Every structure is written in structure tokens, then in C-alpha cells.
Amino acid sequence: GNATTAYSILVINRDVPVNLADGSQLKAGEETIVAMQDLTFKDDSPILKVRIIDDRREGEKRLRERGAALMVILPPDYSRVIAEAITGESKPTTNIEYIGDLTNPYYTVAAVMAMTAVDDYTIAATEEYRAVGILETPLGDSAARTEFENYVPGLFVLAVIMMLFQASMMVAREIEGGKLQRLRISQLTALELLG
């Protein structure tokens, strides 16, 4: 009950920092990564294990091997878009790309947590909701699977479990009703009973 799961995510930071009018530099990519790392459980253990990488193919390989749950790619114009949203120059948009296997339950949790960190950062920086868009890229065949294909394996397992309960209840009912005692008297063999 006290155990916490840290979700491993990969981040490719292609963001190019921009200089602001006051002379400071905005590094929105780095600040967003820090926001992701700052997400913690009540016991201060991290929710997301953020690992920065450079190669998309390497990241996709790790996702396929379940070495990570999610890969986030921060676009080159991320800081510029945040800076323009702060100054109110325009309504710029860019997309942060989330890549993962949609059938992996860890992907769903990791993606929601990462999106929360990005939203919290962009709202705090720009005082505007959704200055940055989300582009979700499914890995491999996970997007091609239908809802039916996702649920059927679980239904088969549930059906087997329900049959086991049903079979055991039938035997217990026969014992309680005295039918098995009467069948024993008739010299019925176990194999014949099972048949």
C-alpha cells in the first residue's frame, strides 16, 4: 500500500532558448523538464523518472522494449511560443509530441502526468490555458488496434475464471444435496461421474 511507481519517460529537448526584452533568457524546454521532475507523491518520491536523450530511434526502441513508458519531444520553437504568449504579441501555437504504446497502461499514466506538468508550466508562464498543443503519436500497431482487440483477451480470462467458480459451485451443491452420496452407493466410478 505504501509502494509508489515511478514512470520512466524519455525527453528529447529540441528547444532553442530565446532572449527576452528584459535581457534574461527563457529556456522553456529546460524549465518544463524540471517541472516534470518536480512531480512527486506524498512521500516526496518522484512520479516521473525523466531521462534526456538525443535520438528518436533509440527512444522508440526503448519504448518497444518497455524500457520507458513515454517519450516527449519538445519542439525547437517552444521557448519562442512561450515568450510570444507572455508578451501577448500573438496567439502562437506549437505542438509537444507524446510518443508511446497506447496499449501499455504505464503510457497512459505517464502521459497524463507529463501533460499535467507541461500544462502547469505553460499556464504559470503565460497565464493562458493551452498556449501549447499536444500531438500524440502511437508507437507501432498500437493505434491500429480496435477497442474490441484490446478487451477480448481480458474477457477470455474473465470467462475462464467465471467457469471455474461455476464448476466448483455445482460440485458443492451436489455434495450438500446428498446426490454424490447416492451416486457412490450406485458404484459409479469417478471417470464415469466426470464423463
Rosetta silent file (secondary structure, phi, psi, omega in degrees, C-alpha in Angstrom):
SEQUENCE: GNATTAYSILVINRDVPVNLADGSQLKAGEETIVAMQDLTFKDDSPILKVRIIDDRREGEKRLRERGAALMVILPPDYSRVIAEAITGESKPTTNIEYIGDLTNPYYTVAAVMAMTAVDDYTIAATEEYRAVGILETPLGDSAARTEFENYVPGLFVLAVIMMLFQASMMVAREIEGGKLQRLRISQLTALELLG
SCORE:     score description
SCORE:     0.000 S_00000001
   1 L     0.000  -26.076 -179.077    0.000    0.000    0.000 S_00000001
   2 L   -93.293   -6.736 -177.847    2.938    2.369    0.574 S_00000001
   3 L   -71.277  143.437  177.450    4.758    1.472   -2.640 S_00000001
   4 L  -124.867  142.223  179.860    4.888    4.111   -5.362 S_00000001
   5 L  -100.731  125.699  174.040    5.578    3.547   -9.036 S_00000001
   6 L   -96.690  126.895 -176.437    7.895    5.931  -10.832 S_00000001
   7 E   -93.346  123.312 -177.196    7.122    6.082  -14.548 S_00000001
   8 E   -80.655  123.970  177.066   10.157    6.240  -16.788 S_00000001
   9 E  -127.694  150.392  177.768    9.920    8.839  -19.538 S_00000001
  10 E  -108.222  138.739 -179.912   12.366    9.927  -22.221 S_00000001
  11 E  -126.896  128.218  170.804   12.638   13.577  -23.250 S_00000001
  12 E  -106.197  113.402 -176.347   14.177   14.966  -26.424 S_00000001
  13 E   -99.941   96.730  178.334   14.704   18.677  -25.842 S_00000001
  14 L   -94.536    4.443 -175.349   14.992   20.393  -29.227 S_00000001
  15 L   -63.117  138.565  175.633   14.018   23.750  -27.725 S_00000001
  16 L  -107.876  116.873 -179.825   16.121   26.783  -28.614 S_00000001
  17 L   -59.590  152.531  178.923   16.233   29.343  -25.762 S_00000001
  18 E  -124.899  152.291  176.508   15.210   32.919  -26.586 S_00000001
  19 E   -89.150  132.719  179.560   16.278   36.292  -25.212 S_00000001
  20 L   -90.899  167.690 -178.228   13.532   38.338  -23.589 S_00000001
  21 L   -61.314  -30.845 -178.803   13.144   42.122  -23.714 S_00000001
  22 L   -81.731    5.132  178.067   14.449   42.485  -20.141 S_00000001
  23 L    92.528  -10.401  178.798   17.754   40.836  -21.127 S_00000001
  24 L   -82.338  166.142 -179.692   17.024   37.492  -19.494 S_00000001
  25 E  -113.025  133.663  178.017   16.941   34.236  -21.375 S_00000001
  26 E   -98.499  120.228  177.600   13.908   31.952  -21.475 S_00000001
  27 L  -116.249   73.065 -173.904   14.753   28.256  -21.519 S_00000001
  28 H   -62.176  -35.892  179.225   11.220   26.835  -21.577 S_00000001
  29 H   -60.874  -49.661  179.797   12.405   23.341  -22.527 S_00000001
  30 H   -64.366  -40.005 -179.536   14.695   23.039  -19.517 S_00000001
  31 H   -66.835  -35.314  177.399   12.079   24.562  -17.210 S_00000001
  32 H   -67.874  -39.604  177.331    9.448   22.095  -18.450 S_00000001
  33 H   -62.216  -41.870  177.067   11.803   19.185  -17.797 S_00000001
  34 H   -62.503  -40.123  178.524   12.319   20.486  -14.255 S_00000001
  35 H   -62.084  -38.160  177.261    8.524   20.744  -13.850 S_00000001
  36 H   -66.861  -41.000 -179.465    8.217   17.085  -14.868 S_00000001
  37 H   -69.214  -25.703 -178.028   10.945   16.068  -12.424 S_00000001
  38 L   -79.890   -9.252  176.639    9.262   18.040   -9.624 S_00000001
  39 L   -69.579  122.027 -177.681    6.065   15.945   -9.742 S_00000001
  40 E  -135.300  159.804  172.209    6.148   13.832   -6.579 S_00000001
  41 L   -78.866  178.566 -179.330    3.995   11.537   -4.492 S_00000001
  42 L   -60.966  -30.309 -179.617    3.074   12.449   -0.901 S_00000001
  43 L   -87.552   14.953  178.941    6.263   10.778    0.354 S_00000001
  44 L    67.509   12.355  173.305    8.327   13.030   -1.989 S_00000001
  45 L   -81.379  146.178 -174.099    9.338   10.152   -4.266 S_00000001
  46 E   -70.210  143.996  174.897    9.266   11.140   -7.953 S_00000001
  47 L   -82.020  -41.126 -178.587    6.296   10.265  -10.140 S_00000001
  48 E  -114.105  129.269  170.866    8.300   10.585  -13.357 S_00000001
  49 E   -94.801  103.266 -174.533   11.856    9.363  -13.920 S_00000001
  50 E   -91.480  127.410  176.120   12.968   11.753  -16.625 S_00000001
  51 E  -124.941  125.131 -178.283   15.851   10.746  -18.867 S_00000001
  52 E   -88.937  129.021  178.667   17.078   13.177  -21.521 S_00000001
  53 L  -130.085  170.123 -179.508   18.074   11.606  -24.839 S_00000001
  54 L  -113.366  -26.305 -170.736   19.000   12.905  -28.310 S_00000001
  55 L  -105.861  121.467 -179.571   17.995   10.146  -30.720 S_00000001
  56 H   -64.049  -42.129 -178.880   14.342    9.468  -31.562 S_00000001
  57 H   -62.406  -40.467  176.537   15.074    5.977  -32.942 S_00000001
  58 H   -62.109  -40.765  178.563   16.857    4.998  -29.741 S_00000001
  59 H   -64.792  -43.278  178.604   13.865    6.260  -27.763 S_00000001
  60 H   -64.240  -35.301  176.691   11.374    4.314  -29.871 S_00000001
  61 H   -63.386  -43.291  178.369   13.477    1.178  -29.394 S_00000001
  62 H   -64.993  -37.625  177.889   13.349    1.649  -25.615 S_00000001
  63 H   -64.173  -42.148  179.500    9.589    2.185  -25.758 S_00000001
  64 H   -64.566  -35.555 -179.745    9.115   -1.049  -27.716 S_00000001
  65 L   -83.701    2.814 -177.936   11.247   -2.942  -25.181 S_00000001
  66 L    61.435   30.217  173.999    9.215   -1.356  -22.343 S_00000001
  67 L   -81.001  -12.368  176.464   12.349    0.328  -21.009 S_00000001
  68 L  -151.965  157.135 -178.224   10.303    3.521  -20.817 S_00000001
  69 L   -94.914  -25.596 -170.765    6.604    4.323  -20.818 S_00000001
  70 E  -153.937  147.538  170.534    6.617    7.579  -22.783 S_00000001
  71 E  -124.099  130.850 -179.869    8.798    9.763  -24.988 S_00000001
  72 E  -114.785  130.612  177.131    8.230   13.524  -25.065 S_00000001
  73 E  -115.739  115.831  178.326    9.698   15.698  -27.820 S_00000001
  74 E   -87.849  126.464 -173.806    9.889   19.423  -27.078 S_00000001
  75 L   -72.393  159.630 -179.518    9.859   21.422  -30.382 S_00000001
  76 L   -61.686  -30.595 -176.508   12.586   23.919  -31.410 S_00000001
  77 L   -93.936   16.069 -175.183   10.181   26.880  -31.211 S_00000001
  78 H   -60.595  -50.621  179.847    8.868   26.059  -27.729 S_00000001
  79 H   -63.238  -40.245  179.479   10.612   28.951  -25.919 S_00000001
  80 H   -61.189  -43.313 -179.809    9.677   31.393  -28.697 S_00000001
  81 H   -63.947  -43.449  178.462    6.000   30.391  -28.459 S_00000001
  82 H   -63.880  -42.246  179.671    6.007   30.773  -24.662 S_00000001
  83 H   -62.689  -42.343  179.292    7.760   34.174  -24.959 S_00000001
  84 H   -68.107  -34.105  177.200    5.203   35.393  -27.507 S_00000001
  85 H   -69.279  -35.567  179.135    2.343   34.166  -25.322 S_00000001
  86 H   -64.980  -45.501 -177.396    3.844   36.004  -22.321 S_00000001
  87 H   -79.709  -14.559  179.389    4.090   39.307  -24.214 S_00000001
  88 L    75.508   18.666 -178.978    0.727   38.810  -25.895 S_00000001
  89 L   -61.247  -39.889 -178.413    2.216   39.525  -29.339 S_00000001
  90 L  -157.792 -176.314  175.026    0.136   36.849  -30.981 S_00000001
  91 L  -106.726   72.980 -176.970   -1.631   33.574  -30.402 S_00000001
  92 L   -76.458  153.180  174.465    1.222   31.278  -31.335 S_00000001
  93 L  -138.726  147.949  172.117    0.936   27.542  -31.197 S_00000001
  94 L  -146.183  165.890 -178.098    3.350   24.683  -31.344 S_00000001
  95 E  -118.455  134.580  169.791    2.951   21.036  -30.503 S_00000001
  96 E   -93.709  131.226 -175.436    4.721   18.911  -27.955 S_00000001
  97 E   -96.731  130.480  175.909    4.848   15.347  -29.218 S_00000001
  98 E  -112.234  123.736 -176.630    3.999   12.421  -26.942 S_00000001
  99 E  -121.891  136.515  176.692    5.031    9.012  -28.275 S_00000001
 100 E   178.328  172.824  178.103    4.220    5.621  -26.782 S_00000001
 101 L   -84.295  111.318 -174.843    2.449    2.301  -26.986 S_00000001
 102 L   -65.185  -16.428  179.177   -1.217    3.107  -26.395 S_00000001
 103 L   -89.291   -5.374  178.352   -1.838   -0.428  -25.117 S_00000001
 104 L   -85.501  116.688 -178.656    0.735   -0.021  -22.322 S_00000001
 105 H   -61.676  -26.918  177.069   -1.111    1.056  -19.142 S_00000001
 106 H   -67.487  -31.337  178.504    2.039    2.815  -17.923 S_00000001
 107 H   -59.658  -46.399 -176.760    1.935    5.004  -21.039 S_00000001
 108 H   -58.586  -47.827 -178.622   -1.464    6.379  -20.100 S_00000001
 109 H   -66.509  -46.579 -178.767   -0.415    7.343  -16.581 S_00000001
 110 H   -62.042  -40.777 -179.905    2.960    8.736  -17.653 S_00000001
 111 H   -65.077  -42.998  178.910    1.367   10.769  -20.473 S_00000001
 112 H   -63.015  -42.793  179.720   -1.251   12.265  -18.169 S_00000001
 113 H   -65.726  -43.053  178.936    1.405   13.201  -15.595 S_00000001
 114 H   -65.056  -41.985  178.216    3.701   14.719  -18.227 S_00000001
 115 H   -62.963  -36.862  177.812    0.797   16.646  -19.781 S_00000001
 116 H   -63.350  -44.599  179.505   -0.122   17.942  -16.338 S_00000001
 117 H   -63.206  -42.769  179.067    3.433   19.189  -15.767 S_00000001
 118 H   -64.539  -46.434  178.918    3.509   20.885  -19.190 S_00000001
 119 H   -60.653  -45.138  179.172    0.090   22.482  -18.673 S_00000001
 120 H   -60.054  -42.494 -179.527    1.030   23.704  -15.193 S_00000001
 121 H   -65.763  -48.660 -176.252    4.268   25.208  -16.534 S_00000001
 122 H   -66.299  -36.586  178.000    2.684   26.915  -19.552 S_00000001
 123 H   -67.147  -41.798  178.781   -0.204   28.318  -17.507 S_00000001
 124 H   -65.704  -37.678 -177.143    2.207   29.638  -14.860 S_00000001
 125 H   -76.849  -40.273 -171.686    4.495   31.153  -17.516 S_00000001
 126 H  -108.997  -11.241 -174.158    1.885   32.634  -19.850 S_00000001
 127 L    55.571   32.620 -178.032   -1.248   32.934  -17.673 S_00000001
 128 L  -137.745  136.597  179.716   -3.022   31.402  -20.644 S_00000001
 129 L   -79.798  132.957  175.743   -4.584   27.986  -20.965 S_00000001
 130 L    55.357   56.806  172.188   -3.170   25.745  -23.679 S_00000001
 131 L   -72.502  -20.080 -177.245   -0.604   28.022  -25.280 S_00000001
 132 L  -123.442  136.139  179.685    0.988   24.787  -26.481 S_00000001
 133 E   -89.145  173.662 -179.362   -0.774   21.933  -28.249 S_00000001
 134 E  -121.530  131.675  174.741   -0.363   18.197  -27.877 S_00000001
 135 E  -120.650  113.025 -178.603    0.486   15.797  -30.684 S_00000001
 136 E   -98.671  123.737 -179.939    0.105   12.143  -29.694 S_00000001
 137 E  -114.533  111.980  178.557    1.976    9.631  -31.854 S_00000001
 138 E   -71.645  143.009 -179.406    1.135    5.968  -31.268 S_00000001
 139 L   -89.905  130.990  175.041    4.038    3.575  -31.402 S_00000001
 140 H    62.178 -137.542 -176.268    3.852    0.642  -33.793 S_00000001
 141 H   -88.055    5.524 -173.746    0.489   -1.044  -34.255 S_00000001
 142 H   -63.695  -26.751  178.480   -0.997    0.271  -31.011 S_00000001
 143 H   -78.548  -25.222 -176.472   -3.098    2.851  -32.882 S_00000001
 144 L   -80.291  -15.067 -179.087   -4.435    0.259  -35.312 S_00000001
 145 L   -72.838  137.386  178.164   -5.921   -1.924  -32.585 S_00000001
 146 L   -85.632  168.198  176.128   -9.642   -1.620  -32.124 S_00000001
 147 H   -59.281  -39.155  179.151  -11.406   -1.429  -28.805 S_00000001
 148 H   -58.329  -46.540 -179.453  -12.584   -4.984  -29.425 S_00000001
 149 H   -64.740  -30.720  179.162   -8.987   -6.236  -29.813 S_00000001
 150 H   -74.570  -33.036 -174.091   -7.983   -4.517  -26.592 S_00000001
 151 H   -92.499  -27.767 -173.011  -10.812   -6.001  -24.493 S_00000001
 152 H   -58.914  -45.275  179.533  -11.189   -9.553  -25.827 S_00000001
 153 H   -56.466  -41.250  177.588   -8.104  -11.083  -24.117 S_00000001
 154 H   -65.355  -37.397  178.205   -9.352   -9.861  -20.747 S_00000001
 155 H   -65.109  -38.219  177.175  -12.836  -11.164  -21.441 S_00000001
 156 H   -62.141  -43.941  179.000  -11.441  -14.632  -22.209 S_00000001
 157 H   -62.580  -45.203  179.410   -9.580  -14.691  -18.883 S_00000001
 158 H   -61.389  -39.841  179.869  -12.688  -13.499  -17.051 S_00000001
 159 H   -62.447  -43.087  178.914  -14.795  -16.188  -18.776 S_00000001
 160 H   -63.254  -44.683  179.925  -12.417  -18.955  -17.648 S_00000001
 161 H   -61.814  -43.209  179.904  -12.396  -17.658  -14.070 S_00000001
 162 H   -64.526  -37.289  177.849  -16.193  -17.476  -14.008 S_00000001
 163 H   -65.065  -37.613  178.012  -16.449  -21.058  -15.336 S_00000001
 164 H   -62.552  -44.656  178.487  -14.134  -22.269  -12.554 S_00000001
 165 H   -62.788  -42.927 -179.022  -16.363  -20.692   -9.919 S_00000001
 166 H   -61.997  -44.153 -179.314  -19.465  -22.102  -11.579 S_00000001
 167 H   -64.161  -43.273 -179.000  -17.991  -25.618  -11.743 S_00000001
 168 H   -67.913  -34.897  177.594  -16.895  -25.587   -8.104 S_00000001
 169 H   -65.977  -36.314  179.654  -20.321  -24.284   -7.004 S_00000001
 170 H   -65.690  -41.625  178.669  -22.024  -27.138   -8.857 S_00000001
 171 H   -65.180  -43.575  179.651  -19.888  -29.761   -7.084 S_00000001
 172 H   -62.456  -39.202  178.884  -20.514  -28.136   -3.697 S_00000001
 173 H   -64.226  -39.388  179.204  -24.268  -28.069   -4.399 S_00000001
 174 H   -65.447  -38.982  179.559  -24.231  -31.791   -5.279 S_00000001
 175 H   -66.605  -46.560 -178.193  -22.406  -32.629   -2.033 S_00000001
 176 H   -64.187  -34.224 -179.364  -24.789  -30.546    0.086 S_00000001
 177 H   -80.531   -7.122  178.375  -27.840  -32.073   -1.585 S_00000001
 178 L    82.930    5.260 -178.049  -26.619  -35.633   -0.935 S_00000001
 179 H   -67.470  -38.550 -179.955  -26.551  -36.583   -4.620 S_00000001
 180 H   -65.180  -35.277  177.398  -22.887  -37.611   -4.556 S_00000001
 181 H   -62.802  -42.369  179.065  -23.575  -39.939   -1.615 S_00000001
 182 H   -67.900  -35.602  178.193  -26.326  -41.646   -3.603 S_00000001
 183 H   -68.257  -34.908  176.870  -24.078  -41.928   -6.677 S_00000001
 184 H   -62.081  -40.526  179.667  -21.350  -43.572   -4.546 S_00000001
 185 H   -62.769  -32.252 -178.662  -23.843  -46.192   -3.419 S_00000001
 186 L   -79.283    5.618  177.767  -24.635  -46.978   -7.070 S_00000001
 187 L    62.308   33.627  176.225  -20.932  -47.917   -7.587 S_00000001
 188 L   -74.551  131.145  179.614  -20.417  -45.165  -10.175 S_00000001
 189 L   -79.874  161.346 -179.961  -16.697  -44.686  -10.932 S_00000001
 190 H   -61.723  -40.318  178.974  -15.035  -41.268  -10.776 S_00000001
 191 H   -62.981  -40.457  177.808  -14.355  -41.349  -14.518 S_00000001
 192 H   -65.721  -38.082  177.987  -17.998  -42.067  -15.258 S_00000001
 193 H   -63.666  -45.891  179.425  -19.041  -39.213  -12.968 S_00000001
 194 H   -63.523  -39.002  179.107  -16.697  -36.794  -14.739 S_00000001
 195 L   -61.049    0.000    0.000  -17.973  -38.052  -18.096 S_00000001
